[in-house]
Structures are given as C-alpha cells and as structure tokens.
Amino acid sequence: MSVTTYRENPVEQFLRTDRMPHIWCPGCGIGTSVNCFARAVLECGIPLDKLAIVSGIGCTGRVAGYLRLDSFHTTHGRAIPFATGLKLANPELSVVVYSGDGDLAAIGGNHLIHAARRNMDIKVICVNNFNYGMTGGQVAPTTHFGRLATTTPYGSPEIPFNLPHLVASCGAVFVARWTTYHVVQLQRSMVKALKKKGFAFIEVLAPCPTLYMRRNRLGSSVDMMKLFKEKSVVKHGIDTKEVAITNYEDPIIVGEFVDTERPTWLDNYNEIMKKRLGDKYVPWGVNNG
Amino acid sequence: MANIKWTTADPKGVLTGAHYLDGNHAACEGALAAGCRFAAGYPITPSTEVVERFASRIPEVGGVFIQMEDEIASSIALQGAVWAGLKAMTVTSGPGFSLMMEHIGLAAMTETPCVFVNVQRGGPSTGTPTLPAQADMMQARWGSHGDYEIIAVSPSSPQECFDFIIDAFNLAEIYRVPVMFMMDECVGHMTEKVIIPEPEKIKVVERRWTDKKPGEYLPFEPDDDLVPNMVKAGDGYRIHVTGLTHDERGYPAATDVTVHNKLVRRLCDKIYKNAHKIWKWEEMDTDGAEIVVMSYGISARVALRGIEMARERGVKVGLLRLIVVWPLPEPRIREIADKVKAIVVPELNVRAQVAREIERVVAGRCPVIPVGHAGAGVHDPNDIYNAIMEALK
C-alpha cells in the first residue's frame, strides 16, 4: 500500500480557506499575485497580526477578503485614504493597499497621487489587467490605445496612464513593475516594498482572459504569459518616462525603477512639531503604544 | 450584557474653565473632551474653524490631524483611524457633506463609530457659503443609498456645541453608528460664553471592546442591544470588514437574501429599538399649551422670541426643542399632538424636512404647520408669531 504524504502549502496560513473557492476566473492573474504576496510576507517576517490589508472595489478589490489578516474591503477608489487613516492612527501597523487599476488610477487617482506626494508609509499593489473586470470589461485608464472594451466598442481613443511614471513623479520612494510571468522577481520586489519605509508602489500586469483578452482576440492566458515572457525587458532604474505601455504590441519594460529614501509624512509631521513645540510635543507613533 | 463602559474625560483634551468661543471652536473642544484623537478634513466655509482649531490643539493633546485631498478622502480616512482604535471625526458643510454620503453608508454598513460634523449653509450646490440653513436634515438621515439609520444631534448655542458633540461621540460608540452633528453657520459663528467642566465631570463612553478571544469572536455578532462589540486592527483577531452585505463573521454574502434581510433590519433596529435611550429634547411650558412650537438648532432659539410675543398676548404656547433630531421622540410628539390645537415647526428649509416627519408621526391628531425659510438668514420672529396666531384660529 502506498502512503501519500501531504505537506501544507506554506501560503495557506495567509488564506481564509473557509472562503474558497474564490471568485476569480480560470487564467486570471490576481491569484498569482496573491501567491507572490503571501510568500513575500512569509519571507520578510512581518508579524501577521500587525499587517493590515485594504482593498477597494473590483476583482482585485476582493483580495482583502481572502487573506487571513486584518482586512478591509472599502469603497470604490478609496482604499488609499482608508489606509492613510489606519496607518496614522496606529503607526505600528504595516498597511498594504491591494487593488486594481481602475480602482486606484481612475476613481481613486486623486488619492494615489496625494499619498505618493505625502510619502505616506503604505504599500500599494496595483494589479493592472487593462480593463474593469468585475463590471464586465469596460475601458480603464490603462486600456491599450485602440483596444476594445464594452464602453469603447470601436476601440479606445485614450492614451493610457503610465502608472510607474505617475507615482514616481509624485514622489513614491519605491516603484516597480512586473508581470504575473515574473513571479520570483515580483515576490522579491514585494519583500523590498514591505521593508521599505514610505510610499511603495508595485504595478503587476495580469491577464484578464475572460473579458479583455477574449474581446480583443488576444488568445488565452497562456498566450499572454508568452507575450509577457517575450515582450518584457528588465530595466532596473530606468527613467519612468520610458516605461509607458500605450499599445499591446509595445515592449513591456519591467523592473525596479525607483528605490530611494525620503522622510515620510509622519517623520516630517513629528519633526516639525518637535521643532515648534519642543518638549510639549510627544512624537506620535514612536513610543505611544 | 452590552460592553458599555462609562468613564470620565482624559484630562489632556479638556480645557477646563470659562471661555468666550464660537460654536465651531466649542465643537472642537467638545470633540477633544470626548476623546477624539483623529480628524481628517478639507477646508469649507463655514465649518473650517473646527479643524483649524483641531490642527492647532491636537499635537499637544496627542493625536493626528490631516487635511486630506477632498471630503471623500476625509470621510474614509477617519474610518481607517477608528479601525486602528481611535475616536475620530470629520467636519464639513453642504457641498462637502454631499461628497461624504457614500462613506456615511460605509460607516453604517461596517458599524464604524464616528462623528460627521456638518455646519450647515444654504444650498443647493454652492448656495450661501457664509450664511446658515438647516436644509441638510433629510440628507443627514437618508443621503447615502440603501437602508440604514443614523443619529443626528443639533445644538443651539456654542455651549451646546461643546456639550452635545460629547453626546454625539458617546452615541456613536454605544450604537456603533455614524452620528451627524448638525450645526448651522449661525451657531457655528456665534460667540458666547462656554463653560468647560473639569474632566472628571465629563462622561465619556469607551469603545465597546469585546471580551472574547480570537477564534471565538465574531465581528458582527450582535450583543443583546443588537450592537456587536468591537476589536481593532493589530489585536490578533484578523477580522474582515466589508461594505458588502456580510454575515456575523464579516464574510461577504452579497447574494444571500436571508443574510441581507437580517443585517439591514438589525442596522435599522439597533436605532429604532434603542430609540428611547437615544432621544433627547427639552420642553418649555408644554403643559396646558394650546400651541406647541417644535424646532431645533438656531431656529428653536429664534422661535423663543415669537413664542414670547404670543404669550404677551395671552396665548398658551410651549416649545419642544429637539436636541437629538433623528430619531424623533415619536411617543412624546404624539402625546403632545393629542392635547394641542396645532404644532408649529419653524426650520431653515422650505421643504419642511423635519416638519413633514413630525406630521407623519402626528398622523392627523392635530395640524402641523411648517414655517419654512430658505436660509441665508434666520426667521423673523414675527413670522413665527404670525404662524402661532394663525394656528389658533
């Protein structure tokens, strides 16, 4: 009689297994990114009880609900300001925003740029699947020029956002982009982001086979993984002006584009208060727990 | 038993003494006395002084103020702060209040205790930024989509801005509900003597933390008062909080009619069924009155002169001043309606926002006469007097 040995998947401890199966389609890239994230958390050794995850609305917005962490599934586009309140009220927490391109860059775009400008100490993981998946495949601020979506049935007339450039120009201290093909690199960048103090942003390019790819006749998820493999060029430290993805045929520049240091919002707040108020001021979030 | 623990104010936030303050500054002091340690706001007339004072006071009290990029951000940043364990508020006026509506619904759905201060100005749209109105009363109650109940409190003076915003914070904690603190430009900018008591004389409710341990705790399992006890992020409970319809575990059940019905009914019932513990009003000369004026905020104060003029002519007029406007003290309103010739309701809106609700409650027992005013000023007491005299006929 053969004995099958069973080893628990190391990421299982991060998952609300009682909520499985998840809602994501077969071939969707979000799950891949979550797997990388769970492994990154494991690797960087953050105590799980002090790690909170905040999502907005949409397919990626569901990530918070599947992670066995303090998790907040907020309103559409507003994960970042919620995370800002959470982090400032208890600076001991590590706060990660995990959401999609539509949520973070369209309806939530204003919060994204201001959080980067403030160097708010939160980590933002933006899964970019080039369209609105949850609502059935509408055009997003990331949709390739000319491509089809339900609300651009003749092709999108808009030039998409270059998200790494957007956040880098606002002052993000860590900016990276990978695809769901680059699981090892993505996990490594996530570890760096989690350890980084300040506003860190990772764009994860992911296939949406059910809506975006099918409507645009781009094949299956496997085809997109092949595209990711073939079209990706790793260019660490490149000027983010150069990393726009306007057309589906463009090369995909991936890598860690920005990795720098500057004081966070709270560092500056404490320093200014200390300077003006002297000993009357007890720095917030330093030893107030 | 519900985990409600009364304590006294943290002395760090209390400026004990006699002060000469406007309503906006007094509201800020009240919030600090109530234990508010986080505020997020966006500048908007006529409310801005509340957060300006908060920004200046909070560094020494211990807490954080941040001016966010808009009111949408402010109204959810404060909810993040609440889930991190602090008491929090945001402050705004008309257009900003409109932008906050979605997050009032989020706070109602996720049972996030917090206070929204609205120093009302005239609308619609940009309206009269520097002049008063009471035309957001229905918006405060129903402005977010979906079914829910909130609590609304309305002060008539700077002293009450101090005193009643403490009630607002306490009610928010007890019922885990967003509380609307409905000021108006007139009360906000009126300067009067404000007495701030010693901290030990200020009663404050702590957050209703659970006694249960991780594993046995269900984040949305109601206690016997229909309100769930709370935890915060970082305590090891690993909770999930969502604006989707959720079960007692906090897990989404957005296609489950039974779960949805149970949740929404409880969100409403926790206010309806506890309403008798929430109501707060003040009466003057209502015994034996022929006419009772029912009003709130600045209008109740202006009405005093109209009432006085009628009394000088021998009319028996009383006043019922709502301090908690939502929920209305329905049984008392009906009791009065059974005894009087008419109820007169002056308020700074022309659509009779509160008067219509009083009319619904009165259900034909007596006439309910709204005395509307479009705002950008307060009533001429003569108009209230005339309405009283008309009602007598």
Interface residues (C-beta under 8 A of the other chain):
Chain A: R16 D18 R19 L48 D49 K50 A52 V54 A64 G65 R68 L69 D70 S71 F72 H73 T74 T75 R78 I80 P81 F82 A83 T84 G85 L86 K87 L88 A89 N90 E92 L93 N110 H111 H114 W265 Y269 M273 L277 K280 Y281 V282 W284 N288
Chain B: R37 F38 A40 P59 E60 G62 G63 V64 I66 M68 E69 D70 I72 A73 S74 I76 A77 L78 Q79 G80 A81 V82 W83 A84 G85 L86 A88 E102 H103 L106 K232 A233 G234 D235 G236 Y237 R238 I239 H240 V241 T242 G243 L244 Y251 P252
